[in-house]
Amino acid sequence: MNLMRPKHFKPAKKKYVSFTFDDGPDRKYTLPILDVLKRFGVKATFFLVGKRAKRNPDIVQRIVKEGHEIGNHTYSHPVSPILRYRAIEKEIALTGKIITEITGQTTQLFRPTWSPWDFYCSRMEDIAQDLGYQSVRWSISSVDWLGIKGIIRHKIMNTPINSKEIFLFHDGAEKFPIVSRRATVEVLPHILHRNQKNNIHPLTLSEMLGV
């Protein structure tokens, strides 16, 4: 028996999200985040700070081994608006070298370090492009740099998901080391469960961007 759909019927649009984590790797927080992602079968993208990756090569290797992607987030997370081209170029190139030395892989993904001066972020993206990177920001921030669970849940759970969204989280606290990422670790399972329940599909950044 053939069932005719009503004329007004519109198939629901599929919704996709990509989880990204900045400022790691961090031994205290990246490892439990990896545990949560593994439990839910979700692959994420970790934008690594070069000097942290150099200190924690085993975590970087685990990230790659478990099928996650790695991006370049500069060597020391600079935020000064007066850095010269060569200084920024060195920050990006050195981190790329460290990633390759640890993983045997290269990455095309880059995220500029946040700054209140947008021209600075854009300039950093231009330099990254000169070095062969594709810069990726985000569409929905968890604001987890505040370290408050209620705010993270509100921002992620109450912001409408369109067809494709990129979530910004942090697994490290490069510029504000006194801020805990424990809230991120604790809220993440609730977000992943919500996504599964509502058929919101996870994608890696490469899958989402087609690179």
PASEBA-1860 file (N, C-alpha, C; in nm, 3 decimals):
! residues 211
1> MNLMRPKH> 0.085/-0.119/0.000/0.000/0.000/0.000/0.089/0.124/0.000 ~ 0.060/0.213/-0.090/0.136/0.338/-0.099/0.068/0.446/-0.017 ~ 0.141/0.507/0.070/0.089/0.616/0.151/0.135/0.749/0.091 ~ 0.040/0.833/0.059/0.073/0.963/0.003/0.104/1.062/0.115 ~ 0.213/1.136/0.099/0.245/1.240/0.196/0.158/1.362/0.171 ~ 0.117/1.431/0.276/0.042/1.555/0.255/0.123/1.655/0.175 ~ 0.057/1.741/0.103/0.127/1.838/0.019/0.215/1.932/0.100 ~ 0.175/1.958/0.223/0.252/2.053/0.304/0.372/1.986/0.373
9> FKPAKKKY> 0.385/1.854/0.354/0.494/1.782/0.424/0.630/1.827/0.373 ~ 0.718/1.857/0.466/0.858/1.890/0.433/0.949/1.805/0.518 ~ 1.035/1.726/0.454/1.127/1.645/0.534/1.215/1.734/0.620 ~ 1.238/1.689/0.743/1.320/1.769/0.835/1.463/1.779/0.783 ~ 1.519/1.898/0.792/1.658/1.917/0.752/1.749/1.845/0.850 ~ 1.849/1.778/0.796/1.948/1.717/0.884/2.032/1.827/0.948 ~ 2.067/1.805/1.073/2.147/1.903/1.146/2.280/1.841/1.183 ~ 2.387/1.918/1.163/2.522/1.870/1.188/2.596/1.968/1.278
17> VSFTFDDG> 2.680/1.914/1.363/2.764/1.999/1.447/2.907/1.944/1.446 ~ 3.001/2.033/1.461/3.141/1.995/1.473/3.194/2.049/1.605 ~ 3.250/1.960/1.686/3.304/1.998/1.816/3.452/2.036/1.800 ~ 3.488/2.154/1.846/3.628/2.196/1.841/3.672/2.240/1.980 ~ 3.799/2.211/2.009/3.856/2.242/2.140/3.987/2.318/2.119 ~ 3.999/2.433/2.186/4.117/2.517/2.174/4.204/2.512/2.299 ~ 4.331/2.551/2.280/4.425/2.585/2.389/4.488/2.466/2.459 ~ 4.464/2.345/2.414/4.530/2.228/2.473/4.654/2.192/2.393
25> PDRKYTLP> 4.708/2.072/2.420/4.654/1.972/2.511/4.689/2.003/2.657 ~ 4.599/1.958/2.745/4.617/1.978/2.887/4.597/1.843/2.957 ~ 4.694/1.804/3.037/4.689/1.670/3.098/4.569/1.654/3.191 ~ 4.526/1.763/3.253/4.417/1.754/3.349/4.280/1.746/3.282 ~ 4.265/1.810/3.167/4.132/1.821/3.106/4.117/1.751/2.971 ~ 4.221/1.749/2.889/4.208/1.686/2.758/4.179/1.537/2.770 ~ 4.244/1.471/2.865/4.225/1.326/2.879/4.081/1.289/2.913 ~ 4.017/1.353/3.014/3.876/1.319/3.038/3.783/1.359/2.925
33> ILDVLKRF> 3.816/1.465/2.852/3.736/1.503/2.735/3.745/1.393/2.630 ~ 3.864/1.341/2.609/3.881/1.231/2.514/3.801/1.108/2.559 ~ 3.798/1.083/2.689/3.721/0.970/2.741/3.572/0.986/2.709 ~ 3.520/1.107/2.728/3.378/1.133/2.701/3.348/1.118/2.552 ~ 3.432/1.175/2.468/3.411/1.165/2.323/3.414/1.020/2.277 ~ 3.504/0.941/2.334/3.514/0.800/2.299/3.388/0.725/2.339 ~ 3.335/0.758/2.456/3.214/0.690/2.505/3.096/0.716/2.412 ~ 3.089/0.834/2.353/2.977/0.868/2.265/3.009/0.843/2.117
41> GVKATFFL> 3.131/0.803/2.088/3.168/0.777/1.949/3.173/0.901/1.863 ~ 3.213/1.013/1.922/3.217/1.141/1.851/3.362/1.182/1.825 ~ 3.388/1.225/1.702/3.521/1.275/1.666/3.520/1.428/1.667 ~ 3.625/1.485/1.721/3.633/1.631/1.735/3.762/1.682/1.669 ~ 3.779/1.812/1.673/3.901/1.875/1.623/3.965/1.954/1.738 ~ 4.092/1.928/1.762/4.166/1.993/1.870/4.267/2.090/1.809 ~ 4.247/2.219/1.836/4.341/2.321/1.790/4.448/2.338/1.898 ~ 4.567/2.289/1.866/4.674/2.276/1.965/4.762/2.400/1.973
49> VGKRAKRN> 4.797/2.436/2.095/4.901/2.536/2.119/5.035/2.462/2.114 ~ 5.126/2.509/2.030/5.248/2.436/2.003/5.331/2.400/2.125 ~ 5.350/2.494/2.215/5.434/2.466/2.332/5.368/2.363/2.423 ~ 5.235/2.358/2.427/5.165/2.257/2.506/5.175/2.120/2.439 ~ 5.167/2.118/2.308/5.181/1.992/2.236/5.321/1.935/2.258 ~ 5.421/2.022/2.258/5.559/1.978/2.279/5.577/1.917/2.417 ~ 5.505/1.969/2.518/5.514/1.917/2.654/5.433/1.789/2.673 ~ 5.334/1.767/2.587/5.243/1.654/2.604/5.228/1.572/2.476
57> PDIVQRIV> 5.339/1.520/2.423/5.329/1.448/2.295/5.242/1.323/2.303 ~ 5.237/1.258/2.420/5.155/1.138/2.433/5.006/1.168/2.418 ~ 4.964/1.286/2.465/4.823/1.323/2.450/4.793/1.353/2.303 ~ 4.885/1.421/2.238/4.867/1.449/2.095/4.855/1.319/2.018 ~ 4.939/1.223/2.050/4.933/1.094/1.982/4.801/1.023/2.009 ~ 4.751/1.034/2.130/4.622/0.971/2.161/4.510/1.037/2.082 ~ 4.513/1.169/2.071/4.411/1.241/1.994/4.403/1.184/1.853 ~ 4.519/1.171/1.789/4.524/1.121/1.652/4.484/0.973/1.645
65> KEGHEIGN> 4.534/0.895/1.739/4.506/0.751/1.740/4.357/0.723/1.751 ~ 4.283/0.807/1.824/4.141/0.784/1.844/4.055/0.849/1.736 ~ 4.120/0.896/1.629/4.046/0.941/1.511/4.004/1.086/1.510 ~ 4.055/1.165/1.602/4.022/1.307/1.604/4.116/1.384/1.511 ~ 4.077/1.506/1.479/4.159/1.590/1.395/4.238/1.690/1.479 ~ 4.346/1.736/1.421/4.431/1.834/1.488/4.441/1.959/1.401 ~ 4.437/2.074/1.468/4.457/2.200/1.401/4.567/2.279/1.470 ~ 4.614/2.381/1.402/4.723/2.467/1.450/4.664/2.590/1.519
73> HTYSHPVS> 4.708/2.616/1.642/4.657/2.731/1.719/4.772/2.818/1.771 ~ 4.878/2.826/1.690/5.001/2.901/1.719/5.084/2.833/1.828 ~ 5.203/2.883/1.848/5.295/2.821/1.944/5.273/2.868/2.088 ~ 5.251/2.998/2.107/5.241/3.051/2.244/5.110/3.126/2.272 ~ 5.014/3.119/2.176/4.885/3.185/2.192/4.902/3.336/2.211 ~ 4.968/3.405/2.120/4.988/3.550/2.135/4.859/3.627/2.111 ~ 4.843/3.738/2.179/4.726/3.824/2.159/4.764/3.969/2.133 ~ 4.891/3.999/2.127/4.934/4.137/2.106/4.900/4.183/1.965
81> PILRYRAI> 4.844/4.305/1.950/4.809/4.355/1.817/4.927/4.410/1.740 ~ 5.046/4.411/1.802/5.161/4.474/1.735/5.264/4.371/1.687 ~ 5.230/4.243/1.693/5.325/4.142/1.645/5.350/4.159/1.495 ~ 5.474/4.147/1.457/5.510/4.160/1.317/5.478/4.032/1.240 ~ 5.473/4.045/1.107/5.442/3.932/1.020/5.531/3.814/1.051 ~ 5.661/3.837/1.061/5.757/3.728/1.081/5.733/3.656/1.213 ~ 5.694/3.732/1.315/5.671/3.671/1.446/5.550/3.578/1.441 ~ 5.443/3.622/1.377/5.323/3.538/1.365/5.352/3.418/1.275
89> EKEIALTG> 5.424/3.442/1.166/5.462/3.334/1.076/5.540/3.226/1.152 ~ 5.631/3.268/1.237/5.712/3.174/1.314/5.624/3.096/1.411 ~ 5.529/3.163/1.476/5.437/3.096/1.569/5.363/2.982/1.500 ~ 5.314/3.009/1.380/5.234/2.910/1.307/5.322/2.799/1.252 ~ 5.435/2.838/1.191/5.523/2.738/1.129/5.583/2.644/1.233 ~ 5.622/2.697/1.349/5.682/2.614/1.453/5.581/2.511/1.505 ~ 5.458/2.553/1.524/5.355/2.459/1.571/5.330/2.351/1.466 ~ 5.327/2.389/1.340/5.312/2.290/1.234/5.424/2.187/1.237
97> KIITEITG> 5.545/2.233/1.261/5.661/2.144/1.268/5.648/2.048/1.386 ~ 5.605/2.100/1.501/5.589/2.016/1.620/5.482/1.909/1.597 ~ 5.371/1.948/1.537/5.263/1.852/1.508/5.314/1.740/1.419 ~ 5.390/1.775/1.316/5.443/1.674/1.225/5.542/1.583/1.294 ~ 5.628/1.641/1.377/5.727/1.560/1.449/5.661/1.459/1.543 ~ 5.551/1.498/1.606/5.484/1.411/1.702/5.396/1.307/1.633 ~ 5.326/1.347/1.528/5.224/1.260/1.468/5.263/1.202/1.333 ~ 5.362/1.261/1.267/5.395/1.217/1.131/5.294/1.270/1.029
105> QTTQLFRP> 5.207/1.360/1.073/5.103/1.415/0.985/5.118/1.566/0.976 ~ 5.051/1.621/0.875/5.039/1.766/0.865/4.892/1.804/0.880 ~ 4.866/1.928/0.904/4.728/1.976/0.913/4.712/2.101/0.829 ~ 4.596/2.115/0.769/4.563/2.236/0.694/4.477/2.331/0.776 ~ 4.436/2.289/0.894/4.341/2.366/0.974/4.412/2.460/1.070 ~ 4.365/2.582/1.075/4.424/2.683/1.163/4.312/2.764/1.229 ~ 4.333/2.797/1.355/4.241/2.889/1.422/4.322/3.001/1.485 ~ 4.286/3.126/1.455/4.360/3.238/1.514/4.333/3.246/1.664
113> TWSPWDFY> 4.428/3.298/1.738/4.407/3.319/1.880/4.313/3.438/1.897 ~ 4.219/3.425/1.991/4.119/3.530/2.008/4.184/3.659/2.055 ~ 4.131/3.767/2.003/4.178/3.899/2.042/4.063/3.997/2.029 ~ 4.058/4.099/2.114/3.953/4.201/2.098/3.971/4.284/1.972 ~ 4.087/4.271/1.910/4.113/4.345/1.787/4.090/4.251/1.668 ~ 3.976/4.264/1.600/3.943/4.172/1.492/4.044/4.181/1.379 ~ 4.099/4.300/1.357/4.197/4.315/1.249/4.317/4.225/1.275 ~ 4.348/4.202/1.404/4.461/4.117/1.440/4.431/3.972/1.404
121> CSRMEDIA> 4.309/3.926/1.435/4.270/3.789/1.398/4.272/3.773/1.246 ~ 4.220/3.871/1.176/4.217/3.863/1.029/4.357/3.862/0.971 ~ 4.446/3.941/1.029/4.585/3.945/0.982/4.651/3.809/1.005 ~ 4.624/3.748/1.120/4.678/3.617/1.149/4.626/3.513/1.049 ~ 4.500/3.525/1.014/4.441/3.433/0.915/4.506/3.451/0.778 ~ 4.535/3.575/0.741/4.601/3.601/0.613/4.739/3.536/0.609 ~ 4.812/3.545/0.720/4.945/3.486/0.726/4.935/3.334/0.721 ~ 4.837/3.279/0.791/4.816/3.134/0.787/4.785/3.087/0.646
129> QDLGYQSV> 4.705/3.166/0.574/4.673/3.131/0.435/4.799/3.130/0.349 ~ 4.888/3.225/0.373/5.014/3.229/0.300/5.095/3.101/0.324 ~ 5.075/3.040/0.441/5.149/2.919/0.477/5.073/2.792/0.437 ~ 4.959/2.808/0.370/4.885/2.691/0.320/4.776/2.639/0.412 ~ 4.737/2.718/0.512/4.634/2.674/0.606/4.497/2.730/0.568 ~ 4.394/2.659/0.610/4.257/2.710/0.602/4.214/2.750/0.743 ~ 4.181/2.875/0.761/4.141/2.924/0.893/3.994/2.894/0.919 ~ 3.967/2.851/1.040/3.830/2.815/1.080/3.800/2.878/1.215
137> RWSISSVD> 3.698/2.959/1.220/3.655/3.012/1.349/3.543/2.922/1.403 ~ 3.429/2.977/1.440/3.321/2.898/1.498/3.191/2.974/1.478 ~ 3.079/2.905/1.496/2.949/2.970/1.485/2.879/2.981/1.620 ~ 2.909/2.889/1.713/2.848/2.893/1.846/2.957/2.872/1.950 ~ 2.975/2.970/2.037/3.074/2.959/2.144/3.005/2.912/2.271 ~ 3.070/2.819/2.340/3.017/2.771/2.468/3.044/2.868/2.582 ~ 3.130/2.968/2.557/3.173/3.064/2.659/3.228/2.990/2.781 ~ 3.289/2.872/2.756/3.339/2.793/2.869/3.465/2.851/2.929
145> WLGIKGII> 3.518/2.958/2.869/3.635/3.023/2.930/3.598/3.088/3.063 ~ 3.466/3.101/3.090/3.423/3.150/3.220/3.425/3.040/3.326 ~ 3.423/2.914/3.281/3.429/2.802/3.374/3.302/2.780/3.454 ~ 3.186/2.819/3.398/3.059/2.808/3.470/2.966/2.713/3.396 ~ 2.928/2.603/3.460/2.849/2.499/3.394/2.715/2.552/3.343 ~ 2.647/2.631/3.423/2.515/2.680/3.383/2.521/2.763/3.256 ~ 2.625/2.844/3.242/2.638/2.928/3.122/2.668/2.841/3.000 ~ 2.755/2.742/3.015/2.787/2.653/2.903/2.661/2.582/2.855
153> RHKIMNTP> 2.587/2.524/2.949/2.465/2.452/2.913/2.366/2.545/2.843 ~ 2.350/2.665/2.896/2.253/2.758/2.837/2.294/2.796/2.695 ~ 2.421/2.829/2.677/2.468/2.872/2.545/2.452/2.762/2.440 ~ 2.488/2.639/2.475/2.485/2.531/2.377/2.345/2.472/2.362 ~ 2.276/2.452/2.473/2.145/2.387/2.467/2.035/2.478/2.414 ~ 2.049/2.609/2.431/1.941/2.700/2.394/1.966/2.779/2.266 ~ 2.081/2.759/2.204/2.107/2.824/2.076/2.057/2.733/1.964 ~ 1.970/2.781/1.877/1.915/2.696/1.770/2.026/2.641/1.680
161> INSKEIFL> 2.013/2.514/1.645/2.107/2.450/1.553/2.052/2.461/1.412 ~ 2.124/2.527/1.325/2.084/2.532/1.185/2.138/2.408/1.114 ~ 2.159/2.414/0.988/2.202/2.293/0.916/2.341/2.247/0.958 ~ 2.432/2.344/0.979/2.569/2.310/1.019/2.619/2.415/1.117 ~ 2.675/2.368/1.229/2.729/2.460/1.330/2.864/2.409/1.378 ~ 2.950/2.502/1.414/3.080/2.469/1.473/3.080/2.518/1.617 ~ 3.094/2.423/1.711/3.097/2.457/1.852/3.240/2.488/1.896 ~ 3.254/2.592/1.976/3.384/2.625/2.034/3.387/2.589/2.182
169> FHDGAEKF> 3.481/2.501/2.219/3.508/2.469/2.358/3.659/2.487/2.381 ~ 3.700/2.470/2.505/3.842/2.476/2.540/3.879/2.357/2.627 ~ 3.991/2.294/2.593/4.043/2.187/2.680/4.167/2.233/2.754 ~ 4.203/2.360/2.736/4.315/2.420/2.808/4.277/2.562/2.844 ~ 4.362/2.627/2.922/4.337/2.765/2.964/4.467/2.843/2.950 ~ 4.508/2.865/2.826/4.640/2.920/2.800/4.659/3.059/2.858 ~ 4.563/3.147/2.842/4.580/3.285/2.889/4.523/3.308/3.028 ~ 4.437/3.217/3.073/4.377/3.230/3.206/4.391/3.097/3.280
177> PIVSRRAT> 4.515/3.061/3.317/4.540/2.927/3.373/4.469/2.899/3.504 ~ 4.421/3.003/3.573/4.351/2.978/3.700/4.206/2.934/3.676 ~ 4.157/2.949/3.551/4.021/2.910/3.520/4.017/2.760/3.492 ~ 3.932/2.688/3.564/3.920/2.544/3.547/3.838/2.510/3.422 ~ 3.874/2.400/3.358/3.795/2.347/3.247/3.709/2.230/3.295 ~ 3.700/2.213/3.426/3.619/2.106/3.482/3.474/2.118/3.438 ~ 3.422/2.240/3.428/3.284/2.261/3.385/3.262/2.206/3.245 ~ 3.359/2.226/3.157/3.349/2.174/3.020/3.341/2.022/3.022
185> VEVLPHIL> 3.427/1.961/3.101/3.428/1.814/3.111/3.293/1.763/3.162 ~ 3.235/1.830/3.259/3.113/1.783/3.321/2.988/1.807/3.236 ~ 2.987/1.913/3.157/2.870/1.945/3.075/2.871/1.868/2.943 ~ 2.988/1.835/2.893/3.000/1.772/2.761/2.912/1.649/2.744 ~ 2.906/1.555/2.839/2.819/1.437/2.819/2.672/1.474/2.799 ~ 2.624/1.576/2.869/2.485/1.619/2.855/2.458/1.673/2.714 ~ 2.556/1.747/2.660/2.541/1.801/2.525/2.540/1.689/2.422 ~ 2.631/1.593/2.437/2.639/1.482/2.343/2.513/1.395/2.350
193> HRNQKNNI> 2.460/1.375/2.471/2.337/1.299/2.486/2.221/1.372/2.419 ~ 2.213/1.504/2.438/2.109/1.584/2.373/2.115/1.570/2.222 ~ 2.238/1.575/2.169/2.254/1.564/2.024/2.206/1.429/1.972 ~ 2.244/1.322/2.041/2.199/1.189/2.000/2.048/1.179/2.004 ~ 1.988/1.227/2.110/1.843/1.220/2.128/1.769/1.297/2.019 ~ 1.828/1.406/1.972/1.763/1.493/1.874/1.816/1.475/1.733 ~ 1.889/1.366/1.710/1.942/1.336/1.575/2.025/1.451/1.518 ~ 2.106/1.510/1.605/2.202/1.610/1.559/2.334/1.537/1.538
201> HPLTLSEM> 2.380/1.535/1.414/2.489/1.446/1.376/2.626/1.515/1.391 ~ 2.723/1.446/1.450/2.858/1.504/1.462/2.938/1.485/1.333 ~ 3.012/1.586/1.297/3.104/1.580/1.184/3.239/1.635/1.228 ~ 3.345/1.583/1.170/3.474/1.649/1.188/3.473/1.777/1.105 ~ 3.566/1.866/1.133/3.573/1.989/1.055/3.601/1.960/0.908 ~ 3.688/1.865/0.882/3.719/1.831/0.741/3.595/1.783/0.668 ~ 3.514/1.702/0.737/3.389/1.655/0.675/3.295/1.772/0.650 ~ 3.284/1.861/0.747/3.194/1.974/0.735/3.238/2.072/0.626
209> LGV> 3.370/2.094/0.618/3.422/2.192/0.524/3.454/2.133/0.388 ~ 3.458/2.000/0.382/3.491/1.935/0.256/3.636/1.950/0.216 ~ 3.727/1.945/0.316/3.871/1.957/0.287/3.940/1.825/0.312
END
